[in-house]
Amino acid sequence: MNKNDNIELKITACTAQGDGIGHHEGLTVFVPCTAAGDEAEVHILKVKGNCAFGKLNKISKPSPFRVEIDCPVYTRCGGCSFRHIGYESELKIKQTEVGEIMKRIGHIDTKPKPIIGAENPKRYRNKAQYPLSIDKGKLNIGFFAPHSHRVANCRDCLLQPEGFSDILGIFDKWIGKFGISVYDEQTHSGLLRHIYIRQARATGEKLVCAVINGDILPHSDELVSSLTKADSNIKGIVINVNKAQTNVILGKKCITLWGMDYITDILCSLKFRISPLSFYQVNSEQAERLYKKAEEYAALSNEDILLDLYCGAGTIGLSMAKSVRQVIGVEIIPEAVEDAKINARINNIENACFICADAANAAEQLKKEGVKPDVIVIDPPRKGCSPDLLSTIVEMNPERLVYISCDPATLARDCAILDTKGYKVKELTPVDMFPRTGHVETCVLMSRTGK
């Protein structure tokens, strides 16, 4: 088989990223936008070692798991992976993925509990970050195409609330009217890098943020006027300054143009203040189910000390505060720590404190101070935990660890390390926080074995 061959291929499985898998002449062939059971004509794009990569030409016989694609930019946008497959099939793929990765990378043969799926896999996100570009004189606002920084124009994403597209339309008119330059990452020139919108599910409040490669946003009064007239739910309009030559979306400095620099949402019956830099789960409904599972695994008592590492705005720890003697939250982003403190105050929670520090350093300091948590909850970024943090956690000797992860591979790696140090996986449950995408969240209970 060679590049540019056209072959007939039977798709027998699907990857966690939504690519179909078939076999031809001893090679494994990966084909996006295909489903297990498809019979398809495939154009070979690349042959490498014992595998090949192809592009779908046409479906000869459709899979029973295939559904009609409902997004016009699905094949050009890098956001979704499963819009060509029914949602129940997607959940099965993700369930299988978590179990296989835990076994292959972590050597942990604990069968996952049934995945917690979403009631509605559409328009569930409460946050969107839209890059911009100019292509042949045309303004593109949308999302990056797969494996590139080419912007696929998409003003109404089916993962985002409907009102977000109206806000993008206002930005479009404002950019055109006043000649606002758009950032070019190749030359590091141009002003407007991203349009960033947050919305509180429970209250409907919106926060609009313009991420700029500069310190001043010209004609900002006109933008504020247009936005506030169009949408009464907009409670704040903010500039985020990001002049760094990196792929990081947000800088560290925010300037409020109008209104408040935060919005308020309700999660697990508590009020939460969310600022531009706060970590807050993007799927509020699924976050409540995830936190409920985490609390079940924590099995808390009113004499327990709970340590919440990577606590963000304090959502996990504060949702469990009623069940423990004390909550200690640790987060490295100062703005998020301030939000967490305010969130404790506005909910009249007096048994929670928050530390602004790197998780490993804070855990080490707490250990030196003799703090002995009964339960530790870890919710790290995609890269997982450092070896130093894992060692310190083990030295603190909690009865139980609850590990929440957005990446099964780093989760499996860290669980394998903890396993060698005396903490065993007792149970794990996948949670579909990100329907239609290739991502899955997992909640794991680990208990001390006595070693």
KEDOMAR-605611 format. One line per 5 residues: their letters; for each residue x negated, y negated, z negated of C-alpha. Coordinates in steps of 0.5 Angstrom, whole numbers, plus 500, padded with zeros to 3 digits. Layout:
A) X Y Z | ...
END
This chain:
MNKND) 500 500 500 | 497 493 502 | 499 486 501 | 505 484 506 | 508 491 506
NIELK) 515 491 506 | 517 498 502 | 524 501 500 | 523 501 492 | 528 505 487
ITACT) 528 500 480 | 527 505 474 | 526 500 468 | 525 493 466 | 520 489 463
AQGDG) 521 485 457 | 520 479 461 | 526 481 466 | 522 484 472 | 524 491 475
IGHHE) 519 497 475 | 519 502 480 | 514 507 483 | 511 507 490 | 505 512 493
GLTVF) 502 512 486 | 503 505 484 | 507 501 479 | 511 496 482 | 513 490 478
VPCTA) 519 486 482 | 522 480 479 | 530 479 479 | 531 486 480 | 535 491 475
AGDEA) 534 498 473 | 538 502 478 | 537 497 484 | 535 500 490 | 531 494 494
EVHIL) 527 492 500 | 521 489 497 | 515 485 500 | 509 486 497 | 505 480 494
KVKGN) 499 483 491 | 496 490 490 | 491 490 484 | 488 497 481 | 494 502 479
CAFGK) 499 497 480 | 503 492 485 | 507 486 485 | 513 484 489 | 518 480 491
LNKIS) 525 482 492 | 527 481 500 | 534 484 499 | 538 489 495 | 540 495 498
KPSPF) 544 498 493 | 546 494 486 | 545 497 479 | 551 497 475 | 547 493 470
RVEID) 546 487 475 | 551 481 475 | 552 475 479 | 547 470 478 | 550 464 475
CPVYT) 544 459 475 | 542 455 482 | 535 454 480 | 534 461 476 | 529 464 481
RCGGC) 525 457 481 | 525 455 474 | 521 459 468 | 526 458 463 | 530 465 463
SFRHI) 529 472 465 | 535 476 465 | 541 472 468 | 541 477 474 | 542 483 468
GYESE) 548 483 464 | 548 481 456 | 549 488 453 | 543 491 458 | 538 485 456
LKIKQ) 540 487 448 | 538 494 449 | 531 492 453 | 529 487 447 | 531 492 442
TEVGE) 527 497 446 | 521 492 447 | 520 491 439 | 520 498 437 | 515 500 443
IMKRI) 510 494 441 | 510 496 434 | 509 503 435 | 503 501 441 | 500 495 437
GHIDT) 501 496 430 | 502 504 430 | 508 503 426 | 513 508 428 | 519 505 424
KPKPI) 525 505 429 | 528 498 429 | 535 497 426 | 541 495 432 | 539 488 435
IGAEN) 543 482 432 | 546 479 439 | 549 472 440 | 557 471 440 | 555 467 446
PKRYR) 549 467 450 | 550 460 454 | 549 453 452 | 546 455 445 | 540 451 444
NKAQY) 540 445 440 | 534 442 443 | 531 441 450 | 524 438 452 | 524 436 460
PLSID) 518 434 464 | 518 430 469 | 514 429 476 | 515 425 483 | 514 430 489
KGKLN) 514 427 496 | 518 421 493 | 523 425 489 | 524 425 481 | 524 431 478
IGFFA) 527 432 471 | 527 440 469 | 523 445 467 | 516 448 469 | 516 453 474
PHSHR) 514 460 472 | 506 460 471 | 505 453 473 | 506 446 471 | 511 445 478
VANCR) 517 442 475 | 523 445 478 | 529 440 478 | 535 442 473 | 539 437 470
DCLLQ) 544 442 467 | 541 448 464 | 546 453 462 | 542 454 456 | 543 447 454
PEGFS) 549 443 451 | 553 440 457 | 552 433 454 | 544 433 455 | 545 432 463
DILGI) 549 426 462 | 543 423 458 | 538 425 464 | 542 422 469 | 542 415 465
FDKWI) 534 416 465 | 534 417 472 | 538 411 474 | 533 407 469 | 527 410 472
GKFGI) 529 408 479 | 532 401 477 | 526 399 473 | 520 403 477 | 518 406 471
SVYDE) 512 411 472 | 512 418 471 | 506 422 468 | 501 426 473 | 497 431 469
QTHSG) 492 431 474 | 490 424 474 | 493 423 467 | 496 417 469 | 503 414 469
LLRHI) 508 413 463 | 514 418 462 | 511 425 460 | 518 428 457 | 525 427 455
YIRQA) 526 430 449 | 533 431 446 | 536 434 439 | 543 435 437 | 546 438 431
RATGE) 551 443 432 | 555 442 426 | 556 434 426 | 554 433 434 | 549 428 432
KLVCA) 544 427 438 | 537 424 437 | 534 422 444 | 526 421 445 | 522 419 450
VINGD) 515 422 450 | 510 417 453 | 503 416 455 | 502 409 452 | 504 405 446
ILPHS) 510 401 449 | 516 403 453 | 518 397 458 | 525 395 459 | 527 399 453
DELVS) 533 395 451 | 536 396 457 | 535 404 456 | 538 403 449 | 544 399 451
SLTKA) 545 405 457 | 545 411 452 | 549 408 446 | 554 405 451 | 555 412 454
DSNIK) 555 417 448 | 557 415 441 | 554 421 438 | 547 418 439 | 544 416 433
GIVIN) 537 415 434 | 533 413 440 | 525 414 439 | 519 413 443 | 513 419 441
VNKAQ) 506 417 443 | 502 422 447 | 496 420 450 | 492 426 450 | 490 430 456
TNVIL) 493 437 453 | 499 441 455 | 502 439 448 | 508 436 449 | 509 431 443
GKKCI) 504 427 439 | 503 425 432 | 506 418 432 | 514 416 433 | 516 409 434
TLWGM) 524 408 433 | 527 404 438 | 534 404 435 | 538 407 430 | 535 413 426
DYITD) 529 417 427 | 533 423 425 | 540 427 425 | 543 431 420 | 546 438 421
ILCSL) 549 443 417 | 546 450 416 | 548 456 411 | 553 451 408 | 547 446 407
KFRIS) 545 439 410 | 539 439 414 | 535 432 416 | 532 433 423 | 526 429 425
PLSFY) 523 429 432 | 517 433 429 | 521 438 425 | 521 445 426 | 528 447 426
QVNSE) 531 454 430 | 533 452 437 | 539 457 436 | 543 454 430 | 548 460 430
QAERL) 543 466 431 | 539 462 425 | 544 463 420 | 545 470 422 | 537 471 422
YKKAE) 537 467 415 | 542 472 412 | 538 478 414 | 532 475 411 | 535 474 404
EYAAL) 538 481 405 | 531 484 405 | 528 479 400 | 533 482 395 | 532 476 390
SNEDI) 534 475 383 | 534 469 379 | 528 470 375 | 524 470 382 | 519 465 385
LLDLY) 519 465 392 | 514 462 397 | 516 460 403 | 510 459 408 | 511 455 415
CGAGT) 517 452 412 | 518 447 417 | 524 442 414 | 525 447 409 | 531 451 412
IGLSM) 529 458 409 | 527 457 402 | 533 452 401 | 538 457 404 | 535 462 398
AKSVR) 534 457 393 | 541 458 389 | 538 466 388 | 531 464 385 | 528 461 379
QVIGV) 523 457 384 | 522 456 391 | 515 453 394 | 515 451 401 | 508 450 405
EIIPE) 508 446 412 | 502 443 415 | 506 437 419 | 507 431 414 | 514 429 417
AVEDA) 517 436 416 | 515 436 409 | 518 429 408 | 524 432 411 | 524 438 407
KINAR) 524 434 400 | 529 430 403 | 533 436 404 | 532 439 397 | 535 432 395
INNIE) 541 431 399 | 543 438 397 | 542 437 390 | 537 443 390 | 532 442 384
NACFI) 528 448 384 | 524 447 390 | 518 444 391 | 514 443 398 | 506 442 399
CADAA) 503 439 406 | 497 444 407 | 495 449 412 | 498 456 410 | 492 459 408
NAAEQ) 489 454 404 | 495 452 400 | 496 460 399 | 489 460 396 | 490 454 392
LKKEG) 496 457 389 | 493 463 388 | 487 460 384 | 493 456 380 | 495 463 378
VKPDV) 502 462 382 | 505 469 382 | 510 469 387 | 515 475 387 | 517 475 394
IVIDP) 513 471 400 | 517 469 406 | 513 468 413 | 515 465 419 | 509 463 423
PRKGC) 508 460 430 | 507 465 436 | 500 466 434 | 502 470 428 | 498 469 421
SPDLL) 490 468 420 | 486 474 417 | 485 469 411 | 492 468 410 | 494 475 410
STIVE) 488 477 405 | 491 471 400 | 498 474 401 | 496 481 399 | 491 478 393
MNPER) 498 474 390 | 501 481 390 | 508 480 391 | 513 485 391 | 516 484 398
LVYIS) 514 480 404 | 519 478 409 | 516 477 416 | 520 473 421 | 516 473 428
CDPAT) 518 470 435 | 512 474 438 | 513 482 437 | 505 483 439 | 502 478 434
LARDC) 508 481 429 | 505 488 430 | 498 486 429 | 499 483 423 | 503 488 420
AILDT) 498 493 422 | 493 489 418 | 498 489 412 | 499 496 412 | 492 497 411
KGYKV) 492 493 405 | 498 496 401 | 504 493 404 | 509 498 409 | 514 496 413
KELTP) 521 499 410 | 525 496 415 | 526 491 421 | 531 488 425 | 531 484 432
VDMFP) 535 478 432 | 536 475 439 | 535 468 438 | 534 466 445 | 539 470 450
RTGHV) 537 470 457 | 530 469 456 | 524 474 455 | 523 472 447 | 526 476 441
ETCVL) 526 474 434 | 524 480 429 | 525 480 421 | 521 485 418 | 521 487 410
MSRTG) 515 490 407 | 514 492 400 | 508 494 396 | 506 501 396 | 502 500 389
K) 495 501 392
END
